[in-house]
Amino acid sequence: MRFEDSLVIHAPAKEVWDFLLDVNRFATCMPGVDQIAQIDERTFDGLITASVGPMSGKFQFRAHIVDSKPPTELAANVEGTDSVTKSKLTADVQMTLTAKSEAETELHQRANVEIKGRLAILGDMVVRATASLLLDEFGKRLRQQLETPPSEQGT
């Protein structure tokens, strides 16, 4: 499955970049993340609770930054296994930051996701709907973390 999304964040590109590379801050934007641990500069392990259709479980995952061109491009690979169904998930994720102005950044995200096992049986529509909800919530949380309220700008 392929997912693609863009959102504009009212924050400078460097600030958005730094946020995305801070695993603890980034994790606050990901729905369901229960644990996150930095293994090294480019590798992170975590645990996420997720529900897909009628099934829910915990995914142990490892994310690895495979390419980085600061402060505009980031590519990562994510692999995980569901604790209940033992389904496997792999994802190749690319993020591109484009400065729209000094105080506004567009974040474009692309992901190719492959699911094997019982979760794959649920079908494309259920998994795609769940992923869309997660992407929307990620965007909302990211904006809340990075955007300065209008009443505080210019002070």
C-alpha positions, 0 to 999 in steps of 0.5 A: 500500500502506498500513502501520501500526505502533505501539510503546512506547518507554521514554523521554520523548516529548521525547527520542524527538522530538529523536531522530527529528529528528536525521537522523544518529541516526535513520538508524542505526535504518533498515536498509540506510541507506548515506548520509544528508545534511541538505540543509536543516532539512526536507529530507534525501537518502540512499542505502539498499540494499534487497532485495525478493524476488529483486531488490536494489539501491540507492535514492537518496531524498529525504525532506521534512518537510511538517508538524511539530507538536512534539513530537507529530506529524510528516509527511514525503514520501519519493521514491526511485528504484532504481538497478537497475530504475529503479523509483520509490517514493513514500511519505507517512509520518505519525508521532504521539508520545503520552506514556504517562507521563513515561518512556514514549512510544507511537510510531504510524507510518502510511505510504502507499507507491506503487511503480511499475516492475519492483519493483511486478511482484513484487506486494503480498505480497513488498513488504509482507513486506519492509516489515514486516521493515524496520519491525520492525528499525527498532523494535528499533534505535530502542528500543536507541538510546533505552531506558535499561537497567533497571540504569541507571535511577534512578542 
